[in-house]
């Protein structure tokens, strides 16, 4: 009793970094596992129903985005595999970003988190980033071709 039943395991591979990983789908919880630079990385992930993506593509994109950010001298706050949900409270509509956070000063890497209210989203073509600005933070996301 109380054990999670593994529904399926999906292999993930990043050619760019020659890293193999695996997505384990338990039904209500899905996680990406891979090793990098002597560390075992575990990330909870969601598949956004608005995108036509599979877990292998999402896993590959997460691995590459995470390692790309780790390899810079100035780590960025990033929200990976994110989506925006709309909420209403007391007649006011607001939007919140949900995704996997890395580079946060107070939250550990790979935690599935949500943002404060989204203020703006814009494209920075020069940096090739999509920028989500919230009430408290700015989340750049590198363009990742799947």
C-alpha positions as CSV (number, residue, x, y, z in Angstrom):
1,X,0.0,0.0,0.0
2,X,1.2,3.6,-0.6
3,X,3.6,2.6,-3.4
4,X,3.6,4.6,-6.6
5,X,3.0,2.4,-9.7
6,X,5.3,3.3,-12.5
7,X,3.2,3.6,-15.7
8,X,6.1,4.0,-18.1
9,X,9.7,5.0,-18.6
10,X,10.7,7.2,-21.5
11,X,14.3,7.3,-22.6
12,X,15.7,10.8,-23.2
13,X,18.9,11.7,-25.0
14,X,20.7,15.0,-25.6
15,X,23.1,14.8,-28.6
16,X,24.4,18.2,-27.8
17,X,25.8,17.1,-24.4
18,X,25.8,13.3,-25.0
19,X,23.7,12.8,-21.9
20,X,21.1,10.0,-21.5
21,X,18.2,10.5,-19.1
22,X,14.9,8.9,-18.4
23,X,11.4,10.2,-17.7
24,X,9.5,8.2,-15.3
25,X,5.7,8.6,-15.5
26,X,3.8,7.6,-12.4
27,X,0.5,9.0,-13.6
28,X,0.0,12.0,-11.2
29,X,3.8,12.7,-10.9
30,X,6.3,12.6,-13.7
31,X,10.0,13.1,-13.2
32,X,13.1,13.5,-15.4
33,X,16.3,11.9,-14.1
34,X,19.8,12.4,-15.5
35,X,23.4,12.8,-14.3
36,X,25.7,15.8,-15.1
37,X,29.1,16.8,-13.8
38,X,29.0,14.1,-11.1
39,X,25.5,15.1,-9.8
40,X,22.3,13.2,-10.0
41,X,19.6,15.6,-11.2
42,X,15.9,15.0,-10.6
43,X,13.2,17.3,-12.0
44,X,9.5,17.1,-11.7
45,X,8.0,17.9,-15.1
46,X,4.5,18.4,-16.7
47,X,3.4,18.0,-20.2
48,X,1.6,21.2,-21.3
49,X,-1.6,20.1,-23.0
50,X,-1.5,23.2,-25.2
51,X,1.7,22.1,-26.8
52,X,2.1,19.0,-29.0
53,X,5.1,17.7,-27.1
54,X,6.1,14.3,-25.8
55,X,8.1,13.6,-22.7
56,X,11.2,12.7,-24.6
57,X,11.3,16.1,-26.3
58,X,10.5,18.0,-23.1
59,X,13.3,16.0,-21.3
60,X,15.8,16.8,-23.9
61,X,15.0,20.5,-23.9
62,X,15.2,20.6,-20.1
63,X,18.6,18.9,-20.0
64,X,20.0,21.2,-22.6
65,X,18.6,24.4,-21.1
66,X,19.7,23.4,-17.6
67,X,23.3,22.5,-18.6
68,X,23.6,25.6,-20.9
69,X,22.7,27.8,-17.9
70,X,25.0,25.9,-15.5
71,X,28.0,26.4,-17.9
72,X,27.7,30.2,-17.8
73,X,29.7,32.2,-15.2
74,X,26.6,34.3,-14.4
75,X,23.7,31.9,-13.9
76,X,20.3,33.2,-14.9
77,X,17.0,32.7,-13.1
78,X,15.1,30.5,-15.5
79,X,11.7,28.9,-15.6
80,X,11.9,25.8,-17.8
81,X,9.0,24.1,-19.6
82,X,6.7,26.8,-18.4
83,X,3.1,27.7,-19.1
84,X,0.8,30.4,-17.9
85,X,-2.5,29.8,-16.2
86,X,-5.3,32.3,-15.7
87,X,-7.1,32.8,-12.4
88,X,-9.9,34.9,-11.1
89,X,-10.2,36.2,-7.6
90,X,-12.8,38.8,-6.4
91,X,-13.6,39.8,-9.9
92,X,-10.0,40.4,-10.9
93,X,-8.2,38.2,-13.5
94,X,-4.5,37.5,-13.2
95,X,-2.0,35.1,-14.7
96,X,0.7,33.0,-13.0
97,X,3.6,31.2,-14.7
98,X,4.2,27.5,-13.8
99,X,7.4,25.6,-14.5
100,X,10.7,24.2,-13.3
101,X,12.8,26.9,-11.7
102,X,16.6,27.0,-11.8
103,X,19.1,29.6,-10.7
104,X,16.7,31.0,-8.0
105,X,18.3,32.5,-4.9
106,X,15.8,31.0,-2.4
107,X,14.4,27.9,-4.3
108,X,16.5,24.8,-5.1
109,X,17.1,23.9,-8.7
110,X,14.6,21.7,-10.4
111,X,11.6,22.5,-8.2
112,X,8.3,22.7,-10.0
113,X,7.1,26.2,-8.9
114,X,4.8,29.0,-9.8
115,X,5.5,32.7,-10.1
116,X,3.9,35.8,-8.8
117,X,1.5,37.6,-11.1
118,X,2.7,37.9,-14.7
119,X,3.2,41.5,-15.7
120,X,4.5,41.1,-19.3
121,X,6.0,38.7,-21.8
122,X,8.3,39.9,-24.6
123,X,10.8,38.6,-27.1
124,X,14.4,39.7,-26.9
125,X,15.5,38.8,-30.4
126,X,19.1,39.9,-29.9
127,X,19.6,37.5,-26.9
128,X,17.2,34.9,-28.5
129,X,15.2,34.8,-25.4
130,X,11.6,34.9,-24.4
131,X,11.3,37.1,-21.3
132,X,8.5,36.7,-18.7
133,X,8.4,39.5,-16.2
134,X,6.4,38.9,-13.0
135,X,5.7,41.2,-10.0
136,X,8.9,39.8,-8.3
137,X,11.3,38.4,-11.0
138,X,12.4,38.3,-14.6
139,X,12.6,34.9,-16.2
140,X,14.5,34.6,-19.5
141,X,14.0,31.4,-21.5
142,X,16.4,30.5,-24.3
143,X,14.7,29.6,-27.5
144,X,14.9,25.8,-27.8
145,X,14.2,24.1,-31.1
146,X,12.5,20.8,-30.5
